[in-house]
Amino acid sequence: MKRLDDSLSAVREYERAAALDSSEENYFAWGAELLSHRATSPAVEVFGRGFRLHPNSARMLAGLAAALYTSGSADEAAQRLCQASDLDSRQSRSISLSWQDAGIVLNTIALR
């Protein structure tokens, strides 16, 4: 029970941080924390909201793709990851960044 309380506390902290400062970093951390606890539906919502707030964020799309994939929406996840790659290339950043962000989120889930 203690571990569940700690997990919920961590999720609430990230939620409060995003409420106080709706930065890309805070939304990504909140969504990743939700995913790490296998809360896929809320993670999809958080990453979706984060992307609406930060429409040029390939990282947010990669997180959304990871959340969609873990919720069983592989086709939509692939579309979002391709969209993230397109954003990366337009921003002259490494295309692999989106894939790396999604991998970090998925690896975090696998470790729990």
Buried (B, 14 or more C-beta within 10 A) or exposed (E): EEEEEEBEEBBEEBBEBBEEEEBBEBBBBBBBBBBBBEBBEBBBBBBBBBBEBBEEBBBBBBBBBBBBBBBEBEEBBEBBBEBBBBBBEEEEEEBEBBBEBBEBBBEBBEEE
